[in-house]
Amino acid sequence: MNAIYPDLRDSSVFVTGGGSGIGAALTEGFLRQGARVAFCQRRDGAAFADEMEAATGNRPLFLSCDLADIPALERTLADAAEAHGPIRTLVNNAGNDQRHTLEEADEAFWEWMIAINLKAYFFACRAVAPSMKARGGGSIVNLSSISYMMGNAGYPIYTTANAGINGMTRSLARELGPARVRVNTLTPGWVLTEKQLDKWATDEGLRDHAARMCLPDHLRPEDMVGGTLFLASEASRAMTGQALVIDGGVVVTG
């Protein structure tokens, strides 16, 4: 159950990694607002687009793209704008939290992790900024993670990238603000996607994490939708350069 934001209807929205996990929930959330949604990912998203059309009556546009290939990402964003009009909302959602240690991570792995988890975010912002400025405004929502706030071990390059996302968001909010382009970060806690449940969500790990939460319920992908819609809409028109944390109360900010 999410609020309806009339200004999102018929608006052009682009979600990276929008066919699975948190991204799939975000794509569906925007579709249910009546937005024109395009999403990209490496694997085929046609079946997901079919599912969303059946569920919402609004079909998303799937565009295949490897986010580590910046020219391909730029072409994909241009194709989405050609199909749906200039992108009003960019959601940088795609990421990879592959576990690794300091000793295991070589230079090639560093480059790959940063390319997906930070570099693609920056160049997606760069690609949409001119048209957002030309139309008199827009909203960029960068998904980060509380993992860097918690100082978690087990994926140091991932936490480095997430800290970088927060810094990039603040700087771009300052740079793009005069054109009424808003840039905010949505910062989830541990969201139990299928990938998390399959790979890393052990009973012990879930118990330990639950003990750090103020609220008793683990997070689901759909828990990220309301905050993202708010940041995309004119309801948050005076909000930029901020990090909206949705984590069940693990890190208490302020």
C-alpha positions as CSV (number, residue, x, y, z in Angstrom):
1,M,0.0,0.0,0.0
2,N,1.8,3.1,-1.2
3,A,0.6,6.7,-1.5
4,I,-0.4,7.9,-5.0
5,Y,1.7,10.8,-6.4
6,P,-0.2,12.3,-9.3
7,D,2.9,14.0,-10.7
8,L,4.5,10.6,-11.4
9,R,1.8,9.6,-13.8
10,D,3.1,9.6,-17.4
11,S,6.5,10.6,-16.2
12,S,9.6,9.0,-17.7
13,V,11.4,6.8,-15.1
14,F,14.6,4.7,-15.5
15,V,15.6,2.0,-13.0
16,T,19.0,0.2,-13.3
17,G,18.8,-3.4,-12.3
18,G,15.0,-3.1,-12.4
19,G,14.0,-6.6,-13.1
20,S,15.0,-8.4,-9.9
21,G,15.4,-7.9,-6.2
22,I,14.8,-4.4,-4.9
23,G,14.8,-3.1,-8.5
24,A,11.9,-5.3,-9.5
25,A,9.8,-3.9,-6.6
26,L,10.7,-0.4,-7.6
27,T,9.8,-0.9,-11.2
28,E,6.4,-2.3,-10.1
29,G,5.9,0.6,-7.7
30,F,6.4,3.2,-10.5
31,L,4.3,1.2,-12.9
32,R,1.4,1.3,-10.4
33,Q,1.8,5.1,-10.3
34,G,1.2,5.2,-14.0
35,A,4.7,6.1,-14.9
36,R,6.5,5.2,-18.1
37,V,9.2,2.9,-16.8
38,A,12.3,1.6,-18.5
39,F,14.7,-0.7,-16.8
40,C,18.0,-2.3,-17.7
41,Q,20.0,-5.4,-16.6
42,R,22.3,-7.9,-18.3
43,R,20.0,-10.9,-18.2
44,D,16.8,-11.1,-20.2
45,G,14.0,-9.1,-18.7
46,A,11.2,-9.9,-21.2
47,A,9.4,-12.4,-18.9
48,F,9.5,-9.8,-16.0
49,A,8.0,-7.2,-18.4
50,D,5.3,-9.6,-19.3
51,E,4.5,-10.3,-15.6
52,M,4.4,-6.6,-14.8
53,E,2.1,-5.8,-17.7
54,A,-0.3,-8.6,-16.6
55,A,-0.2,-7.4,-12.9
56,T,-0.4,-3.6,-13.4
57,G,-1.7,-3.0,-16.9
58,N,1.4,-1.0,-17.6
59,R,4.3,-2.5,-19.5
60,P,7.9,-1.5,-18.7
61,L,10.5,-1.2,-21.4
62,F,13.3,-3.7,-20.9
63,L,16.7,-2.7,-22.3
64,S,19.7,-5.1,-22.1
65,C,22.8,-3.4,-20.8
66,D,26.1,-4.2,-19.0
67,L,26.5,-1.3,-16.6
68,A,30.3,-1.7,-16.6
69,D,30.2,-0.7,-20.2
70,I,29.7,3.1,-19.9
71,P,29.1,3.8,-23.6
72,A,26.4,1.1,-23.6
73,L,24.9,2.6,-20.5
74,E,24.7,6.0,-22.2
75,R,23.1,4.5,-25.3
76,T,20.6,2.7,-23.1
77,L,19.6,5.8,-21.3
78,A,19.2,7.6,-24.7
79,D,17.0,4.8,-26.0
80,A,14.8,5.0,-22.9
81,A,14.4,8.8,-23.4
82,E,13.6,8.3,-27.0
83,A,10.9,5.8,-26.2
84,H,9.4,7.6,-23.1
85,G,10.5,11.2,-23.3
86,P,13.3,12.8,-21.3
87,I,14.0,11.0,-18.1
88,R,12.5,12.7,-15.2
89,T,13.5,10.2,-12.5
90,L,16.7,8.1,-12.5
91,V,17.0,5.4,-9.9
92,N,20.5,4.0,-9.7
93,N,19.7,0.7,-8.0
94,A,21.9,-2.0,-9.6
95,G,24.8,-3.2,-7.5
96,N,26.7,-6.3,-6.5
97,D,27.6,-7.1,-2.9
98,Q,29.7,-10.1,-3.6
99,R,31.6,-11.2,-0.5
100,H,35.4,-10.8,-0.4
101,T,38.3,-10.2,1.9
102,L,41.2,-7.8,1.6
103,E,43.5,-10.6,0.7
104,E,41.2,-12.1,-2.0
105,A,40.6,-8.8,-3.8
106,D,43.0,-8.2,-6.7
107,E,43.1,-5.1,-8.9
108,A,40.8,-6.6,-11.5
109,F,38.2,-7.4,-8.9
110,W,38.5,-3.9,-7.5
111,E,37.9,-2.4,-10.9
112,W,34.9,-4.6,-11.5
113,M,33.2,-3.8,-8.2
114,I,33.8,-0.1,-8.5
115,A,32.5,-0.1,-12.1
116,I,29.2,-1.6,-11.1
117,N,28.7,-0.1,-7.6
118,L,29.9,3.5,-8.2
119,K,31.2,4.3,-11.6
120,A,28.0,3.4,-13.4
121,Y,26.0,5.6,-10.9
122,F,28.2,8.6,-11.7
123,F,27.9,8.2,-15.5
124,A,24.2,7.6,-15.4
125,C,23.8,10.8,-13.5
126,R,26.0,12.6,-16.0
127,A,24.0,11.2,-18.9
128,V,20.6,12.4,-17.6
129,A,21.6,15.7,-16.1
130,P,21.5,17.8,-19.3
131,S,17.9,16.9,-20.2
132,M,16.8,17.3,-16.6
133,K,18.3,20.8,-16.5
134,A,16.7,21.6,-19.8
135,R,13.2,20.5,-18.6
136,G,13.5,22.6,-15.4
137,G,14.1,19.8,-12.9
138,G,14.2,16.1,-12.1
139,S,15.0,13.6,-9.4
140,I,17.9,11.2,-9.1
141,V,17.7,8.5,-6.4
142,N,20.9,6.6,-5.7
143,L,20.6,3.4,-3.7
144,S,23.4,2.8,-1.2
145,S,23.5,0.6,1.9
146,I,23.9,0.9,5.7
147,S,26.8,-1.6,5.4
148,Y,29.3,1.2,5.3
149,M,27.7,3.0,8.3
150,M,27.9,-0.2,10.3
151,G,31.5,-0.8,9.4
152,N,30.7,-4.3,8.2
153,A,33.5,-6.7,7.3
154,G,33.4,-9.2,4.5
155,Y,33.0,-6.9,1.5
156,P,35.3,-3.8,1.9
157,I,35.2,-2.7,-1.8
158,Y,31.4,-2.7,-1.6
159,T,31.3,-0.6,1.5
160,T,33.8,1.7,0.0
161,A,31.6,2.2,-3.1
162,N,28.5,2.8,-0.9
163,A,30.3,5.5,1.1
164,G,31.3,7.0,-2.2
165,I,27.7,7.0,-3.4
166,N,26.8,9.2,-0.4
167,G,29.6,11.6,-1.1
168,M,28.7,11.8,-4.8
169,T,25.1,12.4,-4.0
170,R,25.9,15.4,-1.8
171,S,28.2,17.0,-4.3
172,L,25.8,16.5,-7.3
173,A,23.0,17.9,-5.2
174,R,25.0,21.0,-4.8
175,E,26.0,21.2,-8.5
176,L,22.6,20.4,-10.0
177,G,20.4,22.2,-7.4
178,P,20.3,25.5,-9.2
179,A,18.5,23.7,-12.1
180,R,16.1,22.1,-9.6
181,V,17.6,18.7,-10.2
182,R,17.4,16.9,-6.9
183,V,19.8,14.1,-5.9
184,N,19.2,12.0,-2.8
185,T,20.3,8.6,-1.5
186,L,18.0,5.8,-0.4
187,T,19.9,3.7,2.1
188,P,18.4,0.3,2.8
189,G,19.3,-2.1,5.6
190,W,19.5,-5.8,5.0
191,V,16.7,-6.5,2.5
192,L,15.9,-10.2,2.1
193,T,15.8,-10.6,-1.6
194,E,16.0,-14.1,-3.2
195,K,19.7,-13.6,-3.7
196,Q,20.3,-12.7,-0.1
197,L,18.3,-15.7,1.1
198,D,20.1,-18.1,-1.3
199,K,23.6,-16.9,-0.7
200,W,24.1,-15.2,2.7
201,A,21.1,-15.2,5.0
202,T,22.0,-17.9,7.6
203,D,19.8,-18.5,10.6
204,E,22.6,-17.1,12.9
205,G,23.1,-14.1,10.7
206,L,19.4,-13.3,10.6
207,R,19.2,-13.6,14.4
208,D,22.2,-11.4,15.0
209,H,20.8,-8.7,12.6
210,A,17.4,-8.8,14.1
211,A,18.9,-8.1,17.5
212,R,20.2,-4.8,16.1
213,M,16.9,-3.7,14.7
214,C,14.4,-1.5,16.5
215,L,11.5,-3.0,14.6
216,P,10.9,-6.8,14.7
217,D,10.4,-7.5,11.0
218,H,13.1,-8.2,8.5
219,L,13.0,-6.0,5.4
220,R,11.5,-7.0,2.1
221,P,12.1,-5.4,-1.4
222,E,8.7,-3.8,-1.3
223,D,9.7,-1.9,1.9
224,M,12.0,0.3,-0.3
225,V,9.2,1.4,-2.7
226,G,7.4,4.1,-0.6
227,G,10.6,6.0,0.2
228,T,11.8,5.9,-3.4
229,L,8.4,7.1,-4.8
230,F,8.5,10.0,-2.2
231,L,12.0,11.0,-3.3
232,A,11.0,10.8,-7.0
233,S,7.9,12.9,-6.5
234,E,7.2,16.6,-6.0
235,A,6.2,15.7,-2.4
236,S,10.0,15.9,-1.7
237,R,10.6,19.0,-3.9
238,A,12.6,20.8,-1.1
239,M,14.7,17.7,-0.3
240,T,18.1,17.2,-1.9
241,G,21.5,16.0,-0.8
242,Q,20.0,13.7,1.8
243,A,20.2,10.1,2.8
244,L,16.9,8.4,3.6
245,V,17.7,5.4,5.7
246,I,15.1,2.5,5.6
247,D,16.6,-0.3,7.8
248,G,14.2,-1.1,10.6
249,G,16.2,1.0,13.0
250,V,19.7,-0.5,12.9
251,V,21.6,2.7,12.4
252,V,19.8,5.6,14.2
253,T,20.9,8.8,12.5
254,G,20.6,12.5,13.4
